[in-house]
Amino acid sequence: MKPKILLTGAFGNVGQRTLKELLKREYQVTCFELKNENNQELKEKLLENGEFKTIWGNITDKNDVNKAIKGKDYIIHLAAIIPPLSESNPELAEKVNVEGTRNLVDAAKELPVSPRFILASSIAVFGPTMHLEPPVTLDYPLNPSNTYSNTKVKAEKIVRESGLSWLILRLSSVSVEEIQLDFDPILYEVPLEQRIEFVASRDCGIAFTNAISLNDINRTFSIGGGEGCQLTEREFLKGFFDAFGLPMLPDKAFKKPTGKDDWYNIDWIDTTESQKALNYQNETFEEYIERIKKKFRWRRLAIKMISPIVKYTLVRKSPYS
């Protein structure tokens, strides 16, 4: 019988791709998610990929967590408050990202047979590293620079000190899989010459799924797309905007760093060990762009027709233009 998996944050971007990969390999999956209209619709759509259970609840509620975790062999913990919400509501980020992780760990320790704990973290824990020689390796010192990265450092510590068998996967810049015109305000905060490592969300799903059968435990991995995904933010945005039928924004819309701390907390990373262990890198940035163009070819044509209006609106939203 296949192992029983608890997947938190199952209906998010990486969660959906992880769920699909788990179902493809016929794992017994229980999704633990907040109950809302959007998640209920996503659940019905995702059931087309195979059968899974859903427990509606909140990881900040210990009773919900105890109910969800019972009888599970593995926990893949993806649920988190991410930027920009983590920065505008730090109390919520602390409650979900730190205390939610603690609730899961505490519940796991009470089970007769302790499950393996696989935590999603972020390379943001290293802080800005543009003044250092790339790629970022695991022996770089932790230097969290915002609420989100601080909560991830705390969550990692909870997992490492839990006494459970664990793996921590620190994700780089993960792809989106749906057309979006209402862009995140963080868009403007990443300087155009920023080094950025892209990774396809589908490849993240493979990494988390492969972590289940990995014999090596109590390790931390950096998850990125590899050399074919190492870009500057300028290169990334030009490709990304083109994929969705939009023109590149002018330089004046983006932050211009004046010191080492003005750069964003992303960079190129060393994925040699993670790829060797988890064998997940399949899609380069160029391949992702071509796939998105094909997937949304009709909507892309429609967006192109209104692209001058969208560009004007996006430039107006920038605090720098």
C-alpha positions as CSV (number, residue, x, y, z in Angstrom):
1,M,0.0,0.0,0.0
2,K,1.3,3.4,-0.9
3,P,2.2,5.8,1.9
4,K,-0.3,8.3,3.3
5,I,0.6,11.9,2.6
6,L,-0.6,15.1,4.3
7,L,-0.2,18.0,1.9
8,T,-0.8,21.5,3.4
9,G,-1.3,24.5,1.0
10,A,-2.4,21.9,-1.5
11,F,-4.4,24.3,-3.7
12,G,-1.7,26.9,-4.0
13,N,0.6,27.3,-7.0
14,V,3.3,24.7,-5.9
15,G,0.7,22.7,-4.0
16,Q,-1.4,22.0,-7.1
17,R,1.6,20.8,-9.0
18,T,2.8,18.7,-6.1
19,L,-0.7,17.2,-5.7
20,K,-0.8,16.2,-9.4
21,E,2.6,14.5,-9.2
22,L,1.6,12.6,-6.0
23,L,-1.6,11.4,-7.7
24,K,0.3,10.4,-10.8
25,R,2.3,8.1,-8.6
26,E,-0.8,6.8,-6.8
27,Y,0.1,8.1,-3.3
28,Q,-2.8,8.3,-0.8
29,V,-3.1,12.1,-0.4
30,T,-5.0,14.2,2.1
31,C,-5.1,17.9,1.3
32,F,-5.3,20.3,4.3
33,E,-6.7,23.6,3.2
34,L,-8.7,26.6,4.2
35,K,-12.3,26.4,3.2
36,N,-13.3,29.2,0.9
37,E,-15.1,29.5,-2.5
38,N,-11.9,29.6,-4.5
39,N,-10.4,26.5,-2.8
40,Q,-13.7,24.6,-3.2
41,E,-13.7,25.3,-6.9
42,L,-10.0,24.2,-7.2
43,K,-10.7,21.0,-5.3
44,E,-13.4,20.0,-7.9
45,K,-11.1,20.8,-10.8
46,L,-8.1,18.9,-9.2
47,L,-10.2,15.8,-8.6
48,E,-10.0,15.3,-12.4
49,N,-6.4,14.2,-11.8
50,G,-7.4,11.4,-9.3
51,E,-8.9,10.7,-6.0
52,F,-7.8,12.5,-2.8
53,K,-9.2,13.5,0.5
54,T,-9.7,17.0,1.7
55,I,-9.8,18.2,5.3
56,W,-10.9,21.8,5.6
57,G,-9.2,23.6,8.5
58,N,-6.5,26.0,9.7
59,I,-3.0,25.1,10.6
60,T,-3.2,27.7,13.4
61,D,-5.9,25.6,15.0
62,K,-4.4,22.7,17.0
63,N,-7.6,20.7,16.8
64,D,-7.8,21.0,13.0
65,V,-4.1,20.0,12.8
66,N,-4.5,16.9,15.1
67,K,-7.4,15.7,13.0
68,A,-5.6,16.2,9.7
69,I,-2.3,14.6,10.7
70,K,-3.7,11.4,12.2
71,G,-2.3,8.2,10.4
72,K,0.0,10.0,8.0
73,D,3.4,8.7,6.9
74,Y,4.7,12.0,5.4
75,I,3.9,15.7,5.8
76,I,4.6,18.0,2.9
77,H,4.1,21.4,4.4
78,L,3.6,24.1,1.8
79,A,1.1,26.4,3.4
80,A,2.4,29.9,4.2
81,I,1.7,33.6,4.1
82,I,4.0,35.0,1.4
83,P,4.8,38.6,0.2
84,P,3.2,41.0,-0.1
85,L,0.7,39.9,2.5
86,S,3.5,38.7,4.9
87,E,4.9,42.3,4.9
88,S,1.6,44.1,5.3
89,N,0.4,41.7,8.0
90,P,3.4,40.4,9.9
91,E,1.3,39.1,12.8
92,L,-0.6,36.8,10.4
93,A,2.7,35.7,8.8
94,E,4.1,34.8,12.2
95,K,1.0,33.0,13.2
96,V,0.7,30.9,10.1
97,N,4.4,30.4,9.0
98,V,5.9,29.9,12.5
99,E,3.1,28.8,14.9
100,G,1.4,26.8,12.2
101,T,4.6,24.9,11.6
102,R,5.0,24.4,15.3
103,N,1.4,22.9,15.5
104,L,2.2,20.4,12.8
105,V,5.5,19.4,14.3
106,D,3.9,19.0,17.8
107,A,1.1,16.9,16.4
108,A,3.5,14.7,14.4
109,K,5.6,14.0,17.5
110,E,2.5,12.6,19.3
111,L,1.8,10.0,16.6
112,P,2.7,6.3,17.4
113,V,5.0,6.3,14.3
114,S,6.5,9.7,13.5
115,P,6.0,10.9,9.9
116,R,8.8,12.4,7.8
117,F,8.4,16.2,7.7
118,I,9.1,17.9,4.4
119,L,9.1,21.7,4.7
120,A,8.9,24.3,1.9
121,S,11.2,27.2,2.7
122,S,12.8,29.9,0.6
123,I,16.2,31.1,-0.6
124,A,15.0,34.5,0.8
125,V,16.6,33.3,4.1
126,F,20.0,34.4,2.7
127,G,18.9,38.0,2.3
128,P,20.4,40.2,-0.4
129,T,23.5,38.6,-1.9
130,M,24.2,40.6,-5.0
131,H,27.5,41.9,-3.5
132,L,28.7,38.3,-3.2
133,E,30.0,35.9,-5.9
134,P,27.3,33.7,-7.3
135,P,26.0,31.1,-7.0
136,V,24.6,31.1,-3.4
137,T,25.6,27.9,-1.6
138,L,24.1,26.3,1.5
139,D,27.1,27.5,3.6
140,Y,26.2,31.1,3.1
141,P,25.1,32.7,6.4
142,L,21.4,33.3,7.0
143,N,20.5,36.9,6.8
144,P,16.7,37.3,6.7
145,S,15.8,40.8,5.5
146,N,12.0,40.9,5.8
147,T,9.1,39.4,7.7
148,Y,8.7,36.4,5.3
149,S,12.3,35.3,5.4
150,N,12.4,35.8,9.2
151,T,9.4,33.5,9.6
152,K,11.0,30.9,7.3
153,V,14.2,30.9,9.4
154,K,12.1,30.3,12.5
155,A,10.1,27.5,10.8
156,E,13.3,25.8,9.7
157,K,14.6,25.9,13.3
158,I,11.4,24.3,14.6
159,V,11.7,21.5,12.1
160,R,15.4,20.9,12.6
161,E,15.0,20.7,16.4
162,S,11.8,18.5,16.3
163,G,13.4,15.1,16.6
164,L,11.5,14.0,13.5
165,S,13.2,12.9,10.3
166,W,13.0,16.0,8.0
167,L,13.9,17.6,4.7
168,I,13.9,21.3,4.0
169,L,13.5,22.5,0.4
170,R,14.3,26.2,-0.1
171,L,12.6,27.4,-3.3
172,S,13.9,30.1,-5.7
173,S,11.6,32.2,-7.9
174,V,8.7,29.9,-8.8
175,S,6.8,30.1,-12.1
176,V,3.1,31.1,-12.3
177,E,0.8,29.0,-14.5
178,E,-2.1,31.4,-15.0
179,I,-2.5,34.6,-16.9
180,Q,-2.4,37.6,-14.6
181,L,-2.8,41.3,-15.3
182,D,-3.0,42.5,-11.7
183,F,0.6,42.2,-10.9
184,D,2.1,42.0,-7.4
185,P,3.6,45.3,-6.1
186,I,6.9,43.4,-5.6
187,L,7.2,43.6,-9.3
188,Y,8.7,47.1,-8.9
189,E,10.9,46.3,-6.0
190,V,13.2,43.9,-7.8
191,P,16.0,45.9,-9.7
192,L,16.3,45.0,-13.4
193,E,19.9,43.9,-13.0
194,Q,19.1,41.6,-10.1
195,R,20.3,38.0,-10.5
196,I,17.3,35.7,-10.4
197,E,16.9,31.9,-10.6
198,F,13.6,30.7,-12.1
199,V,12.2,27.3,-11.4
200,A,9.0,25.8,-12.9
201,S,6.3,25.1,-10.4
202,R,5.9,21.6,-12.0
203,D,9.5,20.9,-11.3
204,C,8.9,22.0,-7.6
205,G,6.1,19.4,-7.5
206,I,8.5,16.7,-8.7
207,A,11.1,17.7,-6.1
208,F,8.6,17.5,-3.2
209,T,7.3,14.2,-4.4
210,N,10.8,12.7,-4.9
211,A,11.7,13.8,-1.4
212,I,9.3,11.2,-0.1
213,S,11.4,8.3,-1.3
214,L,14.8,9.9,-0.6
215,N,16.8,7.7,1.7
216,D,19.0,10.6,2.8
217,I,17.2,12.5,5.7
218,N,17.8,15.6,7.8
219,R,19.1,17.7,4.9
220,T,18.5,21.1,3.4
221,F,18.3,21.6,-0.4
222,S,18.2,24.7,-2.6
223,I,15.6,24.2,-5.3
224,G,16.1,26.2,-8.6
225,G,16.0,25.5,-12.3
226,G,19.7,25.3,-12.9
227,E,21.9,27.1,-15.5
228,G,19.1,27.3,-18.1
229,C,17.1,29.3,-15.5
230,Q,19.7,31.8,-14.3
231,L,18.7,35.2,-15.6
232,T,18.6,38.9,-14.7
233,E,15.3,40.3,-13.7
234,R,15.3,42.3,-17.0
235,E,15.6,39.1,-19.0
236,F,13.0,37.4,-16.9
237,L,10.4,40.2,-17.2
238,K,10.9,40.6,-20.9
239,G,10.2,36.9,-21.5
240,F,7.4,36.8,-18.9
241,F,5.6,39.8,-20.3
242,D,6.0,38.6,-23.8
243,A,4.5,35.2,-22.9
244,F,1.4,36.9,-21.7
245,G,1.2,39.3,-24.7
246,L,2.5,42.4,-22.9
247,P,5.3,44.9,-23.7
248,M,8.3,45.4,-21.3
249,L,7.9,48.3,-18.8
250,P,10.3,51.2,-18.9
251,D,13.4,51.2,-16.6
252,K,12.0,54.1,-14.6
253,A,9.3,51.8,-13.2
254,F,11.8,49.8,-11.2
255,K,13.8,50.3,-8.1
256,K,17.4,51.4,-8.6
257,P,19.6,50.1,-5.8
258,T,22.1,52.5,-4.2
259,G,23.7,50.0,-1.7
260,K,24.0,46.2,-1.1
261,D,20.9,46.1,1.1
262,D,18.7,47.7,-1.7
263,W,18.9,44.5,-3.7
264,Y,16.1,41.8,-3.4
265,N,16.6,38.6,-1.5
266,I,16.9,36.3,-4.6
267,D,20.0,35.2,-6.6
268,W,21.5,32.4,-8.6
269,I,21.9,29.3,-6.4
270,D,23.9,26.1,-6.4
271,T,21.5,23.2,-7.1
272,T,24.1,20.5,-7.7
273,E,23.2,18.5,-4.6
274,S,19.4,19.0,-4.9
275,Q,19.4,17.9,-8.5
276,K,21.5,14.9,-7.7
277,A,19.2,13.9,-4.8
278,L,15.8,14.8,-6.2
279,N,16.2,14.8,-10.0
280,Y,13.6,17.4,-10.6
281,Q,15.0,19.9,-13.2
282,N,13.1,19.4,-16.5
283,E,12.1,22.8,-17.8
284,T,14.3,25.8,-18.7
285,F,13.0,29.3,-18.7
286,E,12.8,29.4,-22.5
287,E,10.8,26.2,-22.5
288,Y,8.4,27.6,-19.9
289,I,7.9,30.7,-22.0
290,E,7.1,28.7,-25.1
291,R,4.7,26.5,-23.2
292,I,2.8,29.5,-21.7
293,K,2.5,31.1,-25.1
294,K,0.9,27.9,-26.5
295,K,-1.3,27.4,-23.5
296,F,-2.8,30.9,-23.6
297,R,-2.4,31.6,-27.3
298,W,-6.0,32.9,-27.8
299,R,-6.1,34.9,-24.6
300,R,-2.6,36.2,-25.4
301,L,-3.9,37.7,-28.7
302,A,-6.8,39.4,-26.8
303,I,-4.4,40.8,-24.2
304,K,-2.1,42.2,-27.0
305,M,-5.0,44.3,-28.2
306,I,-5.3,46.1,-24.8
307,S,-1.5,45.9,-24.0
308,P,-0.9,49.7,-24.3
309,I,-3.6,50.3,-21.6
310,V,-2.2,47.6,-19.4
311,K,1.3,49.0,-19.7
312,Y,0.2,52.5,-18.9
313,T,-1.7,51.2,-15.8
314,L,1.3,49.2,-14.6
315,V,3.7,52.1,-15.0
316,R,1.3,54.4,-13.1
317,K,1.2,51.9,-10.2
318,S,4.9,52.0,-9.8
319,P,6.2,54.0,-6.8
320,Y,9.3,54.9,-8.8
321,S,7.9,56.3,-12.1
